Amino acid sequence: MSKTLPPATDVIVVGAGNAAFCAALAAAEQGVSVLMLERAPEAEAGGNSRFTAGAFRCVYNGVDDLRALMPDLTDDEVAKSDFGTYTEEKFFDDMGRVTEYRTDPDLCEILVTRSKSTMRWMRDKGVRFMPIWGRQAYKIGGVFKFWGGLTVEAWGGGPGLVDQLTKIARKNNVAIAYGARVLSLVADDEGIKGVRVKHGGKTVEVRAKGVVLAAGGFQANTEMRTRYLGPLWELAKIRGTRFNTGDGIRVALDIGAMPTGNWSGAHAVAWDRNAPEFGDLAVGDNFQKHSYPWGIMINANGERFVDEGADFRNYTYAKYGRVILMQPKQLAWQVFDAKIIPMLRDEYRIKQVTKVRANTLEELVNKLEDVDAEKALETIKTYNKAVMTEVPFDPSVKDGRATRGLAVPKSNWANTLDEPPFEAYAVTCGLTFTFGGIKIDTTARVIDTDGAPIPGLFAAGELVGGLFYFNYPGGTGLMNGSVFGKIAGTAAGQRAAQSP
Ligand SMILES: Cc1cc2nc3c(=O)[nH]c(=O)nc-3n(C[C@H](O)[C@H](O)[C@H](O)COP(=O)(O)OP(=O)(O)OC[C@H]3O[C@@H](n4cnc5c(N)ncnc54)[C@H](O)[C@@H]3O)c2cc1C
C-alpha cells in the first residue's frame, strides 16, 4: 500500500499474525475494505505466529477428514501412517484436563466445534497443510503412529504460514501497513469509530466501522509480565516476537473492556539457557528442548525437581518453563545417555545449543555449569536404581515405566542413565505467551466491565483471556487465533457492510 494511511476504511485489523490474517480474510468476504495495521517492520512482521512450527490442533474423525484438508496426501503416505482420530470429545477432555477445568466453557466449545470447519476454510482460501510426521509421530513397525492429538502443520511451519496468509490477503484486496503501531482506540457512546496509529513517525487517526484487535499478549513487556506473572518473570527469555507488549489489551482496557482469564498464568517452556532475550527468526522454535520426557532434569542444587514423564510432552511442556524459572539460578540441565541420544528431537542438533558431553557420569556432572556436581551424581545414581527396568520403554504410549520410591517420581519413560556417551543440555524458562487478556463473547465481541459488548470492537488470538489456565495443549494457540479471528472478522465485516 501507499506510504500514507487512508483517513478511513471499513474494517481495521490490528496486527498481522495468524489471528489478524484470519480476521482480515473473513472481513473481506463481506465485500468491505480492510486495512491491517502491523506494528513491526515488514521483515519482522507476523508476530508470534511466524515463530511457530505451524502446528494446529484440530478435530478429525478419521483419515477422510485429513485428506480433505491435505489433498496432496498420497495413498502410500496414508498406508504408512496411523493417524488415529482426534474427536471433539478428546479435544474437550484435553482442554478441560490441562486447564484444570477453568477454561471458559462457551469459548472452549466454539474453539473445539469450529476447529475442523475453520481449517477447511483456511484450506479453501489457499493455505496448505501437511502431517507433522517429524515431531508428532513415532515409526513403529514401519508405520508412523501419531500420539498427541496434534497431526497437522502449515507448509513451511510458522514462516510458511505467515507468507501464505500474506499472499492470500493481498490477493483478496486486504491492505497491509507495516511499521504502524496502534496507540489507542477512538470511541464514543455509540462505540468504536477508529484508531490512533503511529506510522512513519506521525500519529494519525484512521476511522473505521469495525476494529478487530489481534495484537498478541504482553509477554514482551518486562514491566507488565513482572507485574502480572510475578517475581522472577523479568528474567525469562521471550521465545517469539519483541512486539507483543500488551498494546492491544491496554487500548481495550482504556475504553472499558473487561479483563479476564489467568492474568498470572503463561505458556512457558524449557528453552536454551543462552538463547537471546527475544526470539531469533533464523532459529525459530529450535531453542526449545522438548525431549525431557525421555531423560531427567537436574537443577543447580543437583536435584531432580519435576516428574519429567507425568504425561505426553504436548501436555506438560507449556507449564514446565515456569517450574524451571522457579529453580535456583533459573536453570536446569537435561541429561540423556547413548540409548536416547539418537531419539532426541532435531532442536538438540542445532549449532546454537548449550551442551556438554562426557564418557562417564563423574565427568559429566563436573561439566554441568552452576550445578552441585556431587549431589547431581548422587541424584543420577539414586534415580538409576529406582527405574522399573522390567517395564518396556515405549514412547508412543504412556508406558508406565516409572521410578519406585523417589520423592520426585518419574511416571513414564524412565530410562536408566548408564550407557556412555552422556549428554546434558542447559535450559532456562522461555516465555511463549501470556494467558490473561480481554473478555469476548462467542461472537468475538469485546465485552466491557458492565458486561455489555462494546459496539464495533472485536478481538481474537493471544490477547483474549479465558481459554487457557495454568497449561495449554500444544497447537491450540494457532487454532484459537484462526477460529476466533474468522468469527471476529466476519462480525466486523457484517457490521461495516450494514453501517451507512
Ligand atoms: C517459538 C514459538 C513456537 C510456537 N509454536 C506453536 C505451534 O506450533 N502451534 C501453535 O498453535 N502455537 C504455537 N505458538 C503459540 C502461537 O505463536 C500463538 O498462540 C499465536 O501465534 C498467536 O497468534 P496471534 O495472531 O494472536 O498473535 P501474533 O501472531 O503474535 O500477532 C500479533 C501481532 O500484533 C502486532 N502488534 C502488537 N502490538 C501492536 C500494535 N500496537 N499495533 C499494531 N500491531 C501490533 C505484532 O507485531 C504481531 O504481528 C508458538 C509460539 C512461539 C513463540
PDBQT file of the ligand as one rigid body, heavy atoms in Angstrom, charges set to zero:
ROOT
HETATM    1  C1  LIG A 601       8.560 -20.236  19.411  1.00  0.00    +0.000 C 
HETATM    2  C2  LIG A 601       7.060 -20.419  19.400  1.00  0.00    +0.000 A 
HETATM    3  C3  LIG A 601       6.518 -21.591  18.874  1.00  0.00    +0.000 A 
HETATM    4  C4  LIG A 601       5.131 -21.780  18.872  1.00  0.00    +0.000 A 
HETATM    5  N1  LIG A 601       4.619 -22.888  18.265  1.00  0.00    +0.000 NA
HETATM    6  C5  LIG A 601       3.275 -23.005  18.138  1.00  0.00    +0.000 A 
HETATM    7  C6  LIG A 601       2.701 -24.020  17.335  1.00  0.00    +0.000 A 
HETATM    8  O1  LIG A 601       3.401 -24.784  16.648  1.00  0.00    +0.000 OA
HETATM    9  N2  LIG A 601       1.341 -24.127  17.298  1.00  0.00    +0.000 N 
HETATM   10  C7  LIG A 601       0.529 -23.237  17.971  1.00  0.00    +0.000 A 
HETATM   11  O2  LIG A 601      -0.685 -23.382  17.911  1.00  0.00    +0.000 OA
HETATM   12  N3  LIG A 601       1.050 -22.217  18.675  1.00  0.00    +0.000 NA
HETATM   13  C8  LIG A 601       2.388 -22.070  18.764  1.00  0.00    +0.000 A 
HETATM   14  N4  LIG A 601       2.896 -20.998  19.438  1.00  0.00    +0.000 N 
HETATM   15  C9  LIG A 601       1.939 -20.019  20.016  1.00  0.00    +0.000 C 
HETATM   16  C10 LIG A 601       1.431 -19.118  18.882  1.00  0.00    +0.000 C 
HETATM   17  O3  LIG A 601       2.529 -18.429  18.355  1.00  0.00    +0.000 OA
HETATM   18  C11 LIG A 601       0.430 -18.072  19.315  1.00  0.00    +0.000 C 
HETATM   19  O4  LIG A 601      -0.561 -18.626  20.123  1.00  0.00    +0.000 OA
HETATM   20  C12 LIG A 601      -0.237 -17.453  18.089  1.00  0.00    +0.000 C 
HETATM   21  O5  LIG A 601       0.681 -17.276  17.050  1.00  0.00    +0.000 OA
HETATM   22  C13 LIG A 601      -0.836 -16.137  18.436  1.00  0.00    +0.000 C 
HETATM   23  O6  LIG A 601      -1.350 -15.561  17.248  1.00  0.00    +0.000 OA
HETATM   24  P1  LIG A 601      -1.891 -14.083  17.275  1.00  0.00    +0.000 P 
HETATM   25  O7  LIG A 601      -2.264 -13.770  15.885  1.00  0.00    +0.000 OA
HETATM   26  O8  LIG A 601      -2.865 -13.895  18.363  1.00  0.00    +0.000 OA
HETATM   27  O9  LIG A 601      -0.607 -13.191  17.712  1.00  0.00    +0.000 OA
HETATM   28  P2  LIG A 601       0.713 -12.878  16.907  1.00  0.00    +0.000 P 
HETATM   29  O10 LIG A 601       0.968 -13.850  15.839  1.00  0.00    +0.000 OA
HETATM   30  O11 LIG A 601       1.776 -12.674  17.916  1.00  0.00    +0.000 OA
HETATM   31  O12 LIG A 601       0.402 -11.487  16.198  1.00  0.00    +0.000 OA
HETATM   32  C14 LIG A 601       0.268 -10.299  16.923  1.00  0.00    +0.000 C 
HETATM   33  C15 LIG A 601       0.706  -9.158  16.028  1.00  0.00    +0.000 C 
HETATM   34  O13 LIG A 601       0.309  -7.907  16.589  1.00  0.00    +0.000 OA
HETATM   35  C16 LIG A 601       1.323  -6.957  16.312  1.00  0.00    +0.000 C 
HETATM   36  N5  LIG A 601       1.184  -5.835  17.237  1.00  0.00    +0.000 N 
HETATM   37  C17 LIG A 601       1.477  -5.785  18.565  1.00  0.00    +0.000 A 
HETATM   38  N6  LIG A 601       1.186  -4.571  19.052  1.00  0.00    +0.000 NA
HETATM   39  C18 LIG A 601       0.684  -3.844  18.033  1.00  0.00    +0.000 A 
HETATM   40  C19 LIG A 601       0.208  -2.515  17.916  1.00  0.00    +0.000 A 
HETATM   41  N7  LIG A 601       0.189  -1.652  18.948  1.00  0.00    +0.000 N 
HETATM   42  N8  LIG A 601      -0.228  -2.089  16.702  1.00  0.00    +0.000 NA
HETATM   43  C20 LIG A 601      -0.191  -2.904  15.606  1.00  0.00    +0.000 A 
HETATM   44  N9  LIG A 601       0.250  -4.176  15.677  1.00  0.00    +0.000 NA
HETATM   45  C21 LIG A 601       0.675  -4.631  16.871  1.00  0.00    +0.000 A 
HETATM   46  C22 LIG A 601       2.603  -7.738  16.455  1.00  0.00    +0.000 C 
HETATM   47  O14 LIG A 601       3.674  -7.120  15.789  1.00  0.00    +0.000 OA
HETATM   48  C23 LIG A 601       2.211  -9.086  15.840  1.00  0.00    +0.000 C 
HETATM   49  O15 LIG A 601       2.490  -9.126  14.470  1.00  0.00    +0.000 OA
HETATM   50  C24 LIG A 601       4.281 -20.786  19.439  1.00  0.00    +0.000 A 
HETATM   51  C25 LIG A 601       4.828 -19.606  19.923  1.00  0.00    +0.000 A 
HETATM   52  C26 LIG A 601       6.208 -19.404  19.889  1.00  0.00    +0.000 A 
HETATM   53  C27 LIG A 601       6.757 -18.101  20.408  1.00  0.00    +0.000 C 
ENDROOT
TORSDOF 0
